[in-house]
Amino acid sequence: MTSHSRELFYDSSSSILVSCTSRESCSTSITEASSLVQCNTHDTQYGAAKVSMEALQAEKPGYGTCTVFGASMNLVNAMMGTGIIGLPLALHYCGFWLGLVCSVIVAFLTGTAMHLTVLSGMALHEYSLGGLCQCLLGDIGSQVVNFIVFFHTAGTAVSYYILLGDTLPALLGHYFPQVPYISDRRYAVICFGLFCSLPLSLTRSTARITKWSTLGVMLLPFMLLGIIIRVPKYAPSPLELEVAAVSPDMFKGLAIMGLAFGCSQNIFGVYLSQRDQRPSQWLHATSIAILLAYLANFVFAVMGYLCFGKNVQANVLLNFPMDDGAINLVRLALGLFMVLTIPLCIHPCREAVQKMMGLNENGRITTNKEHVLVTIGVFILILCFGATLTSLGKVFDVVGGFSTIALGFLLPGAAYIRIFLPHLIYGEATKLPLLEPSQGNGLQPTWGLMVIAFSLVCISFPIMYFAIVDAILA
């Protein structure tokens, strides 16, 4: 941290946001960044290494090419995963009406936590969760967070493969019984992983997979339609909407909801890929993503709960018979969606491994060889577990209850409090040179955001405690 104050300057003609010591010194940076944005295939000199535009976009601010809508699609694709399948169970744990109220609160807190994470990163000039934690807690804290990110993203990707193995092999085997090998769980998971997920995982920046994310989001209406039209057949009469008392099960339900909206591991990657990196535009992107994800998640959750109530399984699709054509459409859409979502888990997982190995220290950008080798190593590890494990229950407890909440609620809230609370109390922040000159750029702290930050920290501990205790005892 230097003694010279740095400011954020926004160039409206090129939508470039850069950090420098004065407006005059920014002109060269803006010109260089703008020329790079206009030529994605161009290689540029960064430090002593020749790196591509895509590599810069994945590591440094000011090189994004995605629109706000494109960034929103990447966020929605990152959020939607195994959590949506478990949401009917979450409503059962919390009770129907209280569950709906909790779902709105969790969605709001998740969206705000995304905003707080980026504000904290901008204040410290750090654009990764590990780097953010290193500034706050030192090297040990950085390594701990990088390990949690690795554990969380790898566990999430494994859960996607488990869900893929629950849906597509049985579906293909039902319609093509004369081809027995396509109904083999391990064979199907390995084939979809190698031929679909791996090529998309090799990209450096999430901007390169925006179109695939948009395609994945377009599959969501088919999933919702299939569930909606089958509710009259499976819903009991009369409907029984549970009213559950506050209990440890309720915190398990909140953990599943957190998993359904959690994408903390992708926040900085998506933010850096966005062309207009002003805080207000990032807030716009997260708001769109949370709204779309909430509509898809809880239409699915309510319909699934109405069908099976207290008998709902962790994977609600396992409650439906295999000969239901509309539900099979849901299974197909969900399986394809999982294939397109897994790369968004591989990206932050790879970054966490690179940081633990010291490949990204002091602003260094990994070589293409290092990038490919780490990606393949991480992918093989995840694919091996995804092809062999078969239970989602423990994944919900451990990934949803601990790592998702730790990264998505606890870390953003604690970081914002640590960085901005002194500024609110004393009116100055001598250790944060970006704060004072950044007025008008959306970085000035507010008491409203501070209250939400404290709420994120307070709600994190009981959710993590009960989820982990349940996983251990079970």
ABEGO torsion letter per residue (X at the ends): XBABBBBBBBBAAAGBBBBBABAAAAAAAAAAAAAAAABAABBBBBEABBBBAAAAAAABBGABABBAAAAAAAAAAAABBAAAAAAAAAAAAAEAAAAAAAAAAAAAAAAAAAAAAAAAAAAAGBABAAAAAAAAAEAAAAAAAAAAAAAAAAAAAAAAAAAAAAAAAAAAAAABAABAAAABAAAAAAAAAAAAAAAAAABABAAAAAAAAAAAAAAAAAAAAAAAAAAAAABBOBBBBBBBBBBAAAAAAAAAAAAAABAAAAAAAAAAABABABAAAAAAAAAAAAAAAAAAAAAAAAAAAAAAEAABBABAAAABBAABAAAAAAAAAAAAAAAAAAAAAAAAAAAAAAAAAGAABGGBBBBAAAAAAAAAAAAAAAAAAAAABABAAAAAAAAAAAAAAAAAAAAAAAAAAAAAAAAAAAGBBAABAAAAAABGAGABBBAAAAAAAAAAAAAAAAAAAAAAAAAAAX
